[in-house]
Structure formats: C-alpha cells, structure tokens
Amino acid sequence: MILEVAILDVKEGLTADFERAFETAAPIISSMGGYIDHTLKKCIENDHRYLLLVHWQTLEDHEIGFRGSAEYQQWKALLHHFYDPFPTVHHYQEIA
C-alpha cells in the first residue's frame, strides 16, 4: 500500500469554494482503480492549508491509472485553480 501526501495551499478567500469543489471531486478519485481511501484535513495554524492523504494499492494506480485518466482531467478542472503554489506530492510506503 502507498500513501500519497499533498499539502494544498488554497488562495486566500477561496477556502469555502475549495471545500465545496472537493466534495464534488471526491467521488471521482474514490472511483479509481487501486484507490483505498482518502482524508482531507484543514490546518489549524494556517486556515488556507489542507493536507490530502490518499491510500493507493500501488504507486502506478496513482501515477499512471489516475493521473493518466479522463477522470483526472475532471479532478484537475475542479481543483487545480485553487492552489498557490501548486502542491508537491510525495508517496510513502511502510517500512516496518
């Protein structure tokens, strides 16, 4: 299992719009092959920062399956315009 971690910095004044758009986008990612679950958390110290955690069965499920899909284009259209700067995504695996 792989954990995708993305820190999402949302443009000021757009957090409510982002949260509504994420509710719309969530079924897109959850319908993808290899998807296990996700969590979106809002930062307490910086109310424009979110942490997105997504569990995938494999790295390829995220990098190739999801990002290479037509559904990703819908996800991108719904969410990517909210970010500044654009998030860096990292993947983690269990070691113990």
ABEGO torsion letter per residue (X at the ends): XBBBBBBBBBBBGAAAAAAAAAAAAAAAAAABBGBABBBBBBBAABAABBBBBBBBABAAAAAAAAAABAAAAAAAAAAAAABOBBBBBBBBBBAX
